Amino acid sequence: MLGDNVNDYIRVNETWVDDQEIMISTVWVGTSITDDSPPLVFETMVFGGPRDGCISRSPSEHDARICHDIEVAQHMLLGLT
């Protein structure tokens, strides 16, 4: 059962960096967007900053969480703002 808020089920992680100017969002898209194997059913996307629109796709929630953390670290530690 998904509960009251479907977005809580779909959203894996969401992080704001640089005083709320950049959002990094990781979600479960539910179906593979590409023909890759294994299916890439998670997507991390950057909104704002120099990497605005950059997308990474992952086959598992575990990999998606790592991808999200790497993207956040790149922005926070390397100053990609």
C-alpha positions, -999 to +999 in steps of 0.1 A: +000+000+000+014+034-010-001+054+019-016+088+018+011+105-003+023+087-035+051+112-038+067+098-006+068+064-023+083+077-055+108+102-041+140+085-030+159+116-019+158+154-024+186+177-014+189+215-017+223+231-019+238+265-022+212+283-001+183+266-019+195+276-053+201+240-066+179+210-060+191+174-066+162+150-068+162+112-070+130+094-079+117+060-088+103+064-124+087+029-123+097+019-158+130+019-177+133+050-200+160+033-221+165-002-235+194-008-212+197-040-192+192-041-163+163-016-165+172+018-153+142+026-131+156+054-108+166+089-120+187+116-103+183+150-118+199+184-110+177+215-111+196+248-112+233+258-113+258+249-140+247+212-141+210+221-145+192+193-164+219+167-158+204+132-154+218+100-141+199+067-142+203+037-119+190+001-118+184-002-081+175+020-051+209+013-036+227+026-067+203+055-069+211+066-034+248+064-041+244+084-073+224+110-054+250+113-027+278+117-053+259+145-071+254+163-038+291+159-028+301+173-062+281+204-056+290+209-020+327+199-020+338+209-054+318+241-055+296+233-085+273+262-078 
